[in-house]
């Protein structure tokens, strides 16, 4: 193993150096509220509403704590994996091959360790990406976007698309369990009784154009002519992004074209 290889492996391990901080939220039981007799009905209504809000906040805290705990576990695992590869490589730097066979074996181990270290880093990045998407979905839930009327076609389409979170992207797929980007949008609106064209290149002509400042949940969002997303409120979209990814919530871009189905 060369010094340059050890340096490469060391930099990969350094991505996970140190202890990940313990980051959890207090998701303890809620504060009891009195329902004593003799108080006005309006008081009970307000108390019930705040109790429900507190319970909802505690559930979100518990979900966030679970995501953070998994992220810390991922960090520890990646640190251990990259450290093991680095230690093995350092041992090989002191091994002097004394035959062509030994030289070939050393080269084979060198290539295998470089590939293993790369695989550990890429796997950690994929896991981190999944944690980020989960946190983004929780953020969307807590911010209470102003949705269209519950029975409107746009609201039905948004709810249909959000029900497909986690479904895999497959090029050409139109649901109900696999989607490409335009297939997801078409399927979601079909659940609301609205027919959209099949491809992104046709959907960009559906409905009417809308400026970004007036975007509403249910609008079609085009970051470019080859991709379509569905606005869900609070500057967020739901999309089937690309091969190897799943249906997810993402931030809306700044340079986008927007169409509103009629």
Backbone as CSV, one residue per row, in Angstrom:
resi,resn,N_x,N_y,N_z,CA_x,CA_y,CA_z,C_x,C_y,C_z
1,UNK,0.860,-1.199,0.000,0.000,0.000,0.000,0.887,1.237,0.000
2,UNK,0.628,2.175,-0.891,1.461,3.366,-0.970,1.020,4.411,0.044
3,UNK,1.918,5.365,0.289,1.579,6.445,1.215,0.403,7.263,0.681
4,UNK,0.343,7.412,-0.654,-0.774,8.163,-1.248,-2.106,7.457,-0.991
5,UNK,-2.096,6.136,-1.085,-3.332,5.383,-0.823,-3.758,5.539,0.628
6,UNK,-2.799,5.466,1.537,-3.118,5.632,2.959,-3.698,7.018,3.211
7,UNK,-3.153,8.016,2.524,-3.671,9.374,2.687,-5.120,9.465,2.200
8,UNK,-5.425,8.824,1.089,-6.803,8.822,0.567,-7.748,8.148,1.557
9,UNK,-7.332,6.997,2.061,-8.172,6.276,3.023,-8.320,7.068,4.315
10,UNK,-7.263,7.782,4.718,-7.327,8.585,5.942,-8.320,9.729,5.787
11,UNK,-8.332,10.366,4.622,-9.278,11.467,4.408,-10.710,10.968,4.447
12,UNK,-10.930,9.772,3.905,-12.278,9.205,3.954,-12.694,8.931,5.395
13,UNK,-11.767,8.366,6.187,-12.075,8.095,7.593,-12.306,9.387,8.368
14,UNK,-11.572,10.450,8.015,-11.702,11.726,8.730,-13.094,12.331,8.575
15,UNK,-13.825,11.930,7.532,-15.204,12.419,7.374,-16.071,12.022,8.562
16,UNK,-15.681,10.954,9.253,-16.490,10.435,10.363,-15.725,10.478,11.675
17,UNK,-14.683,11.303,11.746,-13.864,11.374,12.958,-14.649,12.006,14.095
18,UNK,-14.265,11.648,15.305,-14.906,12.229,16.483,-16.211,11.544,16.823
19,UNK,-16.724,11.904,17.962,-17.982,11.345,18.434,-19.136,12.215,17.948
20,UNK,-20.158,11.596,17.419,-21.338,12.372,17.043,-22.065,12.798,18.310
21,UNK,-22.473,14.079,18.394,-23.110,14.566,19.617,-24.447,13.898,19.862
22,UNK,-24.751,13.699,21.117,-26.061,13.139,21.468,-27.102,14.230,21.263
23,UNK,-27.967,14.025,20.273,-28.965,15.046,19.933,-30.334,14.410,19.934
24,UNK,-31.037,14.584,21.026,-32.388,14.058,21.133,-33.299,15.144,21.656
25,UNK,-34.553,14.978,21.416,-35.544,15.925,21.889,-36.345,15.301,23.020
26,UNK,-36.807,16.132,23.903,-37.602,15.659,25.026,-39.006,15.365,24.544
27,UNK,-39.314,14.077,24.428,-40.640,13.675,23.978,-41.413,13.050,25.126
28,UNK,-41.236,13.604,26.312,-41.895,13.064,27.502,-43.402,13.288,27.434
29,UNK,-44.095,12.685,28.376,-45.550,12.780,28.399,-46.035,14.202,28.507
30,UNK,-47.231,14.445,28.016,-47.780,15.793,27.969,-48.157,16.314,29.339
31,UNK,-48.374,17.609,29.366,-48.799,18.263,30.601,-50.301,18.066,30.756
32,UNK,-50.749,17.475,31.866,-52.189,17.264,32.018,-52.918,18.587,32.145
33,UNK,-54.095,18.648,31.583,-54.929,19.841,31.664,-56.213,19.507,32.397
34,UNK,-56.595,20.402,33.249,-57.774,20.170,34.061,-59.043,20.297,33.241
35,UNK,-59.992,19.483,33.536,-61.310,19.604,32.907,-62.356,19.810,34.004
36,UNK,-61.970,20.684,34.968,-62.847,20.899,36.126,-64.187,21.453,35.685
37,UNK,-65.231,21.043,36.403,-66.581,21.524,36.094,-66.706,22.995,36.444
38,UNK,-67.654,23.633,35.866,-67.943,25.010,36.188,-67.237,26.024,35.317
39,UNK,-66.314,25.562,34.476,-65.624,26.476,33.583,-66.410,26.635,32.290
40,UNK,-66.274,27.774,31.632,-67.032,27.999,30.397,-66.669,26.985,29.324
41,UNK,-67.635,26.727,28.447,-67.394,25.783,27.349,-66.258,26.268,26.450
42,UNK,-66.131,27.588,26.285,-65.063,28.129,25.442,-63.689,27.756,25.997
43,UNK,-63.571,27.729,27.336,-62.293,27.342,27.946,-61.947,25.905,27.582
44,UNK,-62.931,25.024,27.680,-62.676,23.613,27.355,-62.286,23.443,25.893
45,UNK,-62.903,24.222,25.001,-62.553,24.103,23.588,-61.107,24.527,23.353
46,UNK,-60.717,25.631,23.975,-59.330,26.098,23.825,-58.361,25.092,24.441
47,UNK,-58.709,24.581,25.631,-57.830,23.608,26.293,-57.666,22.350,25.450
48,UNK,-58.767,21.877,24.868,-58.692,20.682,24.024,-57.808,20.934,22.798
49,UNK,-57.932,22.136,22.221,-57.126,22.437,21.043,-55.643,22.455,21.396
50,UNK,-55.315,23.091,22.527,-53.910,23.153,22.915,-53.373,21.784,23.320
51,UNK,-54.241,20.963,23.915,-53.810,19.610,24.266,-53.480,18.825,22.995
52,UNK,-54.333,18.972,21.980,-54.084,18.274,20.717,-52.791,18.767,20.066
53,UNK,-52.551,20.090,20.128,-51.319,20.635,19.554,-50.094,20.128,20.300
54,UNK,-50.193,20.037,21.617,-49.072,19.531,22.407,-48.801,18.064,22.087
55,UNK,-49.850,17.279,21.981,-49.675,15.867,21.634,-49.017,15.722,20.261
56,UNK,-49.455,16.554,19.308,-48.874,16.493,17.970,-47.390,16.878,18.002
57,UNK,-47.056,17.905,18.777,-45.649,18.322,18.887,-44.801,17.221,19.513
58,UNK,-45.354,16.529,20.506,-44.597,15.453,21.146,-44.371,14.283,20.201
59,UNK,-45.355,14.008,19.340,-45.157,12.933,18.357,-44.058,13.316,17.366
60,UNK,-44.048,14.575,16.953,-42.990,15.022,16.049,-41.635,14.944,16.742
61,UNK,-41.565,15.363,18.016,-40.314,15.272,18.770,-39.812,13.831,18.819
62,UNK,-40.730,12.910,19.051,-40.341,11.500,19.116,-39.813,11.023,17.768
63,UNK,-40.463,11.443,16.678,-40.011,11.046,15.342,-38.637,11.630,15.043
64,UNK,-38.431,12.911,15.375,-37.134,13.538,15.136,-36.045,12.862,15.967
65,UNK,-36.350,12.548,17.218,-35.364,11.870,18.075,-34.967,10.526,17.489
66,UNK,-35.939,9.802,16.936,-35.633,8.503,16.336,-34.744,8.662,15.106
67,UNK,-35.011,9.684,14.292,-34.182,9.927,13.109,-32.766,10.297,13.524
68,UNK,-32.626,11.166,14.531,-31.301,11.567,14.999,-30.537,10.381,15.590
69,UNK,-31.256,9.516,16.302,-30.593,8.335,16.871,-30.067,7.425,15.766
70,UNK,-30.848,7.259,14.698,-30.380,6.436,13.575,-29.193,7.092,12.876
71,UNK,-29.224,8.433,12.776,-28.104,9.138,12.155,-26.820,8.952,12.973
72,UNK,-26.940,9.009,14.302,-25.768,8.788,15.156,-25.235,7.363,15.009
73,UNK,-26.147,6.422,14.911,-25.727,5.027,14.708,-25.019,4.878,13.361
74,UNK,-25.565,5.519,12.319,-24.930,5.478,11.005,-23.520,6.056,11.065
75,UNK,-23.367,7.174,11.795,-22.057,7.825,11.920,-21.050,6.892,12.590
76,UNK,-21.461,6.258,13.677,-20.553,5.343,14.383,-20.171,4.168,13.486
77,UNK,-21.141,3.638,12.774,-20.878,2.487,11.912,-19.899,2.853,10.800
78,UNK,-20.102,4.018,10.169,-19.196,4.449,9.102,-17.797,4.702,9.636
79,UNK,-17.701,5.265,10.846,-16.387,5.508,11.447,-15.652,4.189,11.680
80,UNK,-16.371,3.198,12.183,-15.746,1.902,12.437,-15.330,1.217,11.142
81,UNK,-16.186,1.304,10.125,-15.875,0.642,8.854,-14.665,1.269,8.171
82,UNK,-14.639,2.602,8.106,-13.514,3.255,7.436,-12.230,3.107,8.246
83,UNK,-12.350,3.045,9.570,-11.160,2.834,10.404,-10.570,1.452,10.172
84,UNK,-11.429,0.450,10.029,-10.944,-0.911,9.807,-10.185,-1.002,8.480
85,UNK,-10.704,-0.366,7.441,-10.010,-0.376,6.151,-8.669,0.340,6.267
86,UNK,-8.661,1.487,6.950,-7.425,2.259,7.099,-6.381,1.471,7.887
87,UNK,-6.772,0.816,8.970,-5.822,0.045,9.769,-5.220,-1.092,8.960
88,UNK,-6.061,-1.767,8.179,-5.545,-2.867,7.354,-4.563,-2.352,6.309
89,UNK,-4.856,-1.184,5.752,-3.956,-0.610,4.748,-2.618,-0.235,5.369
90,UNK,-2.643,0.323,6.553,-1.391,0.701,7.211,-0.525,-0.520,7.505
91,UNK,-1.143,-1.620,7.813,-0.389,-2.849,8.035,0.318,-3.277,6.760
92,UNK,-0.370,-3.111,5.624,0.216,-3.515,4.353,1.390,-2.642,3.922
93,UNK,1.466,-1.420,4.442,2.579,-0.558,4.039,3.918,-1.100,4.515
94,UNK,3.886,-1.964,5.509,5.126,-2.534,6.036,5.405,-3.926,5.469
95,UNK,4.540,-4.376,4.577,4.738,-5.698,3.988,5.513,-5.539,2.684
96,UNK,6.672,-6.155,2.589,7.503,-6.069,1.383,7.317,-7.348,0.580
97,UNK,6.604,-7.276,-0.530,6.394,-8.493,-1.319,7.720,-9.014,-1.870
98,UNK,7.921,-10.321,-1.770,9.199,-10.914,-2.185,9.048,-11.794,-3.417
99,UNK,7.902,-11.704,-4.102,7.703,-12.493,-5.310,6.628,-11.823,-6.146
100,UNK,6.545,-12.141,-7.441,5.488,-11.570,-8.283,4.089,-11.907,-7.770
101,UNK,3.915,-13.097,-7.228,2.605,-13.483,-6.711,2.223,-12.588,-5.535
102,UNK,3.193,-12.383,-4.641,2.925,-11.527,-3.486,2.649,-10.092,-3.923
103,UNK,3.363,-9.639,-4.957,3.148,-8.287,-5.470,1.735,-8.146,-6.026
104,UNK,1.309,-9.152,-6.799,-0.050,-9.110,-7.357,-1.090,-9.123,-6.253
105,UNK,-0.857,-9.914,-5.216,-1.805,-9.964,-4.098,-1.889,-8.622,-3.384
106,UNK,-0.726,-7.968,-3.240,-0.720,-6.657,-2.594,-1.498,-5.635,-3.422
107,UNK,-1.323,-5.683,-4.732,-2.066,-4.781,-5.619,-3.559,-5.071,-5.540
108,UNK,-3.907,-6.350,-5.488,-5.321,-6.707,-5.390,-5.934,-6.159,-4.111
109,UNK,-5.207,-6.318,-2.978,-5.718,-5.802,-1.713,-5.818,-4.280,-1.744
110,UNK,-4.852,-3.652,-2.380,-4.882,-2.187,-2.489,-6.143,-1.726,-3.208
111,UNK,-6.432,-2.320,-4.344,-7.629,-1.936,-5.111,-8.899,-2.246,-4.329
112,UNK,-8.915,-3.396,-3.650,-10.112,-3.784,-2.894,-10.380,-2.807,-1.764
113,UNK,-9.316,-2.336,-1.109,-9.520,-1.409,0.016,-9.964,-0.031,-0.455
114,UNK,-9.435,0.410,-1.551,-9.905,1.682,-2.104,-11.383,1.598,-2.482
115,UNK,-11.768,0.469,-3.092,-13.182,0.293,-3.449,-14.049,0.197,-2.198
116,UNK,-13.554,-0.510,-1.173,-14.340,-0.661,0.056,-14.530,0.687,0.746
117,UNK,-13.465,1.487,0.797,-13.587,2.791,1.452,-14.571,3.684,0.696
118,UNK,-14.492,3.646,-0.614,-15.436,4.430,-1.418,-16.868,3.965,-1.167
119,UNK,-17.062,2.652,-1.087,-18.405,2.112,-0.847,-18.940,2.550,0.508
120,UNK,-18.084,2.568,1.540,-18.532,2.996,2.866,-18.962,4.466,2.850
121,UNK,-18.191,5.312,2.169,-18.532,6.741,2.112,-19.832,6.949,1.343
122,UNK,-19.978,6.278,0.213,-21.191,6.447,-0.583,-22.423,5.928,0.165
123,UNK,-22.265,4.809,0.874,-23.394,4.278,1.645,-23.784,5.247,2.753
124,UNK,-22.790,5.854,3.407,-23.085,6.835,4.465,-23.818,8.048,3.883
125,UNK,-23.415,8.467,2.707,-24.091,9.598,2.069,-25.532,9.259,1.724
126,UNK,-25.761,8.053,1.250,-27.141,7.652,0.933,-27.993,7.629,2.188
127,UNK,-27.440,7.091,3.272,-28.205,7.066,4.516,-28.484,8.476,5.022
128,UNK,-27.480,9.356,4.922,-27.685,10.742,5.360,-28.760,11.417,4.516
129,UNK,-28.766,11.126,3.236,-29.784,11.697,2.355,-31.172,11.230,2.769
130,UNK,-31.304,9.947,3.116,-32.616,9.443,3.553,-33.056,10.123,4.840
131,UNK,-32.129,10.313,5.783,-32.487,11.000,7.035,-32.942,12.431,6.749
132,UNK,-32.254,13.108,5.829,-32.639,14.477,5.492,-34.038,14.531,4.903
133,UNK,-34.365,13.578,4.053,-35.697,13.560,3.450,-36.771,13.312,4.503
134,UNK,-36.478,12.453,5.483,-37.435,12.210,6.559,-37.646,13.474,7.390
135,UNK,-36.554,14.179,7.695,-36.680,15.421,8.450,-37.449,16.469,7.655
136,UNK,-37.230,16.506,6.349,-37.943,17.472,5.514,-39.440,17.163,5.506
137,UNK,-39.788,15.880,5.462,-41.204,15.517,5.502,-41.831,15.910,6.843
138,UNK,-41.089,15.734,7.931,-41.597,16.150,9.241,-41.785,17.662,9.291
139,UNK,-40.847,18.392,8.715,-40.971,19.848,8.703,-42.238,20.266,7.957
140,UNK,-42.504,19.601,6.856,-43.706,19.924,6.098,-44.953,19.678,6.942
141,UNK,-44.947,18.578,7.680,-46.101,18.252,8.516,-46.337,19.287,9.598
142,UNK,-45.264,19.810,10.196,-45.419,20.701,11.347,-45.759,22.124,10.955
143,UNK,-45.445,22.521,9.722,-45.661,23.917,9.353,-47.078,24.199,8.869
144,UNK,-47.879,23.180,8.736,-49.279,23.334,8.384,-49.489,24.231,7.170
145,UNK,-49.137,23.775,5.996,-49.329,24.603,4.816,-50.812,24.867,4.568
146,UNK,-51.069,25.986,3.942,-52.450,26.326,3.607,-52.857,25.545,2.363
147,UNK,-53.547,24.470,2.559,-53.975,23.620,1.457,-55.269,24.143,0.861
148,UNK,-55.561,23.758,-0.389,-56.863,24.099,-0.951,-57.968,23.438,-0.139
149,UNK,-59.201,23.793,-0.471,-60.345,23.191,0.213,-60.211,21.675,0.177
150,UNK,-60.570,20.992,1.294,-60.307,19.552,1.409,-60.818,18.721,0.247
151,UNK,-61.920,19.120,-0.357,-62.494,18.319,-1.435,-62.180,18.875,-2.817
152,UNK,-61.302,19.885,-2.893,-60.955,20.427,-4.200,-60.071,19.441,-4.949
153,UNK,-60.039,19.588,-6.249,-59.241,18.664,-7.062,-57.750,18.806,-6.752
154,UNK,-57.293,20.048,-6.534,-55.878,20.239,-6.219,-55.502,19.564,-4.906
155,UNK,-56.361,19.708,-3.878,-56.076,19.087,-2.581,-56.068,17.570,-2.690
156,UNK,-56.989,17.023,-3.444,-57.034,15.573,-3.622,-55.772,15.084,-4.332
157,UNK,-55.309,15.849,-5.329,-54.095,15.459,-6.040,-52.879,15.512,-5.118
158,UNK,-52.785,16.558,-4.291,-51.667,16.677,-3.358,-51.665,15.512,-2.379
159,UNK,-52.819,15.214,-1.815,-52.888,14.112,-0.846,-52.556,12.778,-1.512
160,UNK,-52.995,12.599,-2.744,-52.679,11.360,-3.459,-51.173,11.235,-3.673
161,UNK,-50.537,12.325,-4.102,-49.088,12.276,-4.339,-48.333,12.001,-3.047
162,UNK,-48.736,12.659,-1.951,-48.055,12.448,-0.671,-48.244,11.019,-0.151
163,UNK,-49.323,10.381,-0.551,-49.539,8.992,-0.122,-48.563,8.036,-0.785
164,UNK,-47.850,8.507,-1.804,-46.895,7.657,-2.527,-45.449,7.876,-2.090
165,UNK,-45.226,8.664,-1.032,-43.863,8.873,-0.548,-43.165,7.537,-0.300
166,UNK,-41.946,7.432,-0.782,-41.178,6.198,-0.605,-41.291,5.228,-1.750
167,UNK,-42.235,5.425,-2.667,-42.341,4.542,-3.829,-41.149,4.790,-4.758
168,UNK,-40.627,3.753,-5.388,-39.412,3.919,-6.198,-39.677,4.618,-7.527
169,UNK,-38.658,5.346,-7.990,-38.680,5.907,-9.335,-38.345,4.802,-10.327
170,UNK,-39.172,4.671,-11.346,-38.899,3.768,-12.465,-39.284,4.512,-13.737
171,UNK,-38.355,4.649,-14.650,-38.629,5.389,-15.870,-39.801,4.760,-16.629
172,UNK,-40.766,5.594,-17.016,-41.918,5.125,-17.767,-43.056,4.605,-16.912
173,UNK,-42.861,4.522,-15.577,-43.893,3.951,-14.707,-44.939,5.006,-14.356
174,UNK,-46.187,4.575,-14.267,-47.295,5.493,-13.986,-48.087,5.086,-12.755
175,UNK,-47.523,4.284,-11.874,-48.199,3.932,-10.640,-48.892,2.586,-10.715
176,UNK,-49.515,2.182,-9.627,-49.658,2.970,-8.392,-48.501,2.834,-7.393
177,UNK,-47.530,1.947,-7.687,-46.442,1.726,-6.730,-45.074,2.143,-7.259
178,UNK,-45.000,2.490,-8.543,-43.751,2.948,-9.150,-44.087,4.111,-10.083
179,UNK,-43.180,5.067,-10.149,-43.479,6.267,-10.923,-42.214,6.843,-11.537
180,UNK,-42.389,7.495,-12.693,-41.421,8.509,-13.079,-42.051,9.854,-12.742
181,UNK,-41.366,10.951,-13.054,-41.833,12.239,-12.536,-43.209,12.610,-13.074
182,UNK,-43.399,12.502,-14.387,-44.697,12.871,-14.957,-45.755,11.821,-14.639
183,UNK,-45.323,10.556,-14.456,-46.277,9.514,-14.085,-46.887,9.764,-12.719
184,UNK,-46.072,10.267,-11.775,-46.589,10.579,-10.436,-47.627,11.695,-10.503
185,UNK,-47.301,12.759,-11.231,-48.218,13.897,-11.329,-49.502,13.481,-12.029
186,UNK,-49.372,12.727,-13.115,-50.564,12.281,-13.839,-51.433,11.392,-12.959
187,UNK,-50.798,10.455,-12.228,-51.554,9.543,-11.364,-52.248,10.317,-10.243
188,UNK,-51.530,11.276,-9.635,-52.115,12.026,-8.520,-53.352,12.785,-8.968
189,UNK,-53.277,13.428,-10.110,-54.446,14.167,-10.583,-55.555,13.242,-11.065
190,UNK,-55.180,12.062,-11.536,-56.219,11.103,-11.932,-57.078,10.700,-10.736
191,UNK,-56.474,10.659,-9.531,-57.241,10.323,-8.333,-58.251,11.418,-8.000
192,UNK,-58.014,12.622,-8.545,-58.944,13.735,-8.334,-59.889,13.908,-9.525
193,UNK,-59.817,12.965,-10.476,-60.713,13.029,-11.625,-60.272,13.994,-12.706
194,UNK,-58.998,14.354,-12.717,-58.471,15.300,-13.702,-57.490,14.561,-14.608
195,UNK,-57.680,14.701,-15.919,-56.784,14.053,-16.873,-55.661,15.007,-17.258
196,UNK,-54.420,14.574,-17.052,-53.259,15.317,-17.518,-52.567,14.520,-18.613
197,UNK,-51.802,15.221,-19.439,-51.021,14.527,-20.462,-49.965,13.649,-19.801
198,UNK,-49.423,12.712,-20.576,-48.547,11.697,-20.006,-47.134,12.194,-19.727
199,UNK,-46.534,12.928,-20.649,-45.118,13.255,-20.496,-44.919,14.673,-19.982
200,UNK,-43.746,14.903,-19.424,-43.397,16.241,-18.946,-43.488,17.267,-20.065
201,UNK,-43.069,16.873,-21.268,-43.041,17.809,-22.393,-44.445,18.214,-22.823
202,UNK,-45.432,17.372,-22.533,-46.827,17.738,-22.802,-47.454,18.441,-21.600
203,UNK,-47.116,17.979,-20.390,-47.709,18.577,-19.192,-47.323,20.045,-19.034
204,UNK,-46.195,20.449,-19.589,-45.775,21.839,-19.456,-46.690,22.778,-20.233
205,UNK,-47.581,22.197,-21.039,-48.589,22.986,-21.747,-49.982,22.815,-21.147
206,UNK,-50.127,21.967,-20.135,-51.430,21.781,-19.484,-51.769,22.994,-18.624
207,UNK,-53.038,23.298,-18.499,-53.473,24.355,-17.603,-53.031,25.733,-18.053
208,UNK,-52.831,26.615,-17.077,-52.455,28.003,-17.356,-51.180,28.343,-16.600
209,UNK,-50.370,29.264,-17.132,-49.135,29.644,-16.426,-49.434,30.462,-15.173
210,UNK,-48.582,30.294,-14.159,-48.744,30.992,-12.884,-47.367,31.509,-12.465
211,UNK,-47.261,32.768,-12.007,-45.955,33.244,-11.497,-45.593,32.535,-10.198
212,UNK,-44.311,32.438,-9.934,-43.864,31.733,-8.734,-44.428,32.359,-7.464
213,UNK,-44.612,33.671,-7.471,-45.122,34.355,-6.282,-46.556,33.962,-5.951
214,UNK,-47.262,33.341,-6.904,-48.655,32.963,-6.686,-48.855,31.451,-6.688
215,UNK,-47.767,30.686,-6.545,-47.886,29.232,-6.573,-48.770,28.752,-5.438
216,UNK,-49.565,27.722,-5.721,-50.441,27.120,-4.719,-50.246,25.608,-4.732
217,UNK,-50.570,24.942,-3.617,-50.519,23.479,-3.627,-51.359,22.921,-4.774
218,UNK,-50.794,21.953,-5.473,-51.464,21.357,-6.619,-50.962,21.869,-7.946
219,UNK,-50.205,22.969,-7.945,-49.641,23.478,-9.195,-48.515,22.560,-9.673
220,UNK,-48.344,22.496,-10.983,-47.245,21.732,-11.573,-46.020,22.624,-11.635
221,UNK,-44.896,22.107,-11.166,-43.656,22.888,-11.086,-42.621,22.225,-11.993
222,UNK,-42.021,23.029,-12.878,-41.048,22.516,-13.843,-39.699,23.200,-13.610
223,UNK,-38.751,22.535,-12.929,-37.415,23.115,-12.777,-36.677,23.186,-14.105
224,UNK,-37.051,22.300,-15.042,-36.583,22.356,-16.433,-37.576,21.549,-17.261
225,UNK,-37.434,21.585,-18.576,-38.454,20.978,-19.434,-38.534,19.467,-19.288
226,UNK,-37.508,18.846,-18.726,-37.518,17.396,-18.613,-37.933,16.865,-17.257
227,UNK,-38.434,17.717,-16.370,-38.806,17.247,-15.029,-39.997,18.036,-14.513
228,UNK,-40.895,17.344,-13.816,-42.075,17.991,-13.245,-42.230,17.564,-11.799
229,UNK,-42.676,18.505,-10.975,-42.932,18.283,-9.558,-44.335,18.804,-9.250
230,UNK,-44.819,18.496,-8.046,-46.139,18.957,-7.631,-45.984,19.821,-6.383
231,UNK,-46.408,21.085,-6.460,-46.313,21.978,-5.316,-47.222,21.494,-4.189
232,UNK,-46.726,21.561,-2.938,-47.523,21.120,-1.791,-47.607,22.183,-0.700
233,UNK,-47.022,23.366,-0.933,-47.107,24.433,0.057,-45.809,24.659,0.791
234,UNK,-45.655,25.880,1.344,-44.466,26.248,2.123,-43.173,26.118,1.332
235,UNK,-43.233,26.397,0.027,-42.032,26.319,-0.788,-41.516,24.914,-1.000
236,UNK,-42.389,23.911,-0.872,-41.986,22.515,-1.008,-42.750,21.872,-2.160
237,UNK,-42.169,20.794,-2.686,-42.800,20.021,-3.755,-42.670,18.540,-3.413
238,UNK,-43.533,17.734,-4.007,-43.370,16.284,-3.959,-43.010,15.853,-5.370
239,UNK,-42.079,14.916,-5.479,-41.577,14.541,-6.800,-41.058,13.110,-6.800
240,UNK,-41.009,12.535,-8.013,-40.264,11.307,-8.267,-39.004,11.757,-8.997
241,UNK,-37.870,11.901,-8.303,-36.754,12.689,-8.850,-35.940,12.031,-9.960
242,UNK,-35.491,10.805,-9.732,-34.581,10.194,-10.705,-34.370,8.734,-10.347
243,UNK,-33.740,8.018,-11.278,-33.461,6.596,-11.059,-32.616,6.416,-9.806
244,UNK,-32.958,5.414,-9.013,-32.251,5.140,-7.772,-32.804,5.873,-6.573
245,UNK,-33.785,6.767,-6.792,-34.399,7.517,-5.694,-35.859,7.116,-5.568
246,UNK,-36.497,7.597,-4.513,-37.904,7.328,-4.259,-38.693,8.627,-4.295
247,UNK,-40.005,8.513,-4.348,-40.868,9.691,-4.261,-40.569,10.395,-2.947
248,UNK,-40.352,11.703,-3.004,-39.873,12.432,-1.837,-40.370,13.868,-1.859
249,UNK,-40.216,14.536,-0.712,-40.492,15.967,-0.595,-39.175,16.715,-0.767
250,UNK,-39.199,17.767,-1.574,-38.005,18.561,-1.845,-38.352,20.047,-1.781
251,UNK,-37.317,20.863,-1.740,-37.525,22.305,-1.810,-37.816,22.711,-3.254
252,UNK,-38.667,23.714,-3.409,-38.928,24.241,-4.736,-37.764,25.132,-5.163
253,UNK,-37.355,24.988,-6.402,-36.277,25.812,-6.918,-36.717,27.249,-7.147
254,UNK,-35.758,28.087,-7.470,-36.064,29.502,-7.707,-36.402,29.773,-9.167
255,UNK,-35.696,29.110,-10.083,-35.946,29.314,-11.512,-36.826,28.179,-12.019
256,UNK,-38.126,28.325,-11.874,-39.066,27.271,-12.256,-40.189,27.866,-13.092
257,UNK,-40.788,27.002,-13.901,-42.027,27.340,-14.606,-43.166,26.640,-13.891
258,UNK,-44.302,27.291,-13.801,-45.433,26.749,-13.033,-46.689,26.783,-13.893
259,UNK,-47.422,25.675,-13.855,-48.695,25.584,-14.574,-49.764,25.128,-13.571
260,UNK,-50.953,25.668,-13.744,-52.072,25.303,-12.868,-53.110,24.542,-13.684
261,UNK,-53.322,23.249,-13.400,-54.334,22.493,-14.144,-55.719,23.104,-13.968
262,UNK,-56.505,23.049,-14.999,-57.855,23.605,-14.961,-58.879,22.519,-14.677
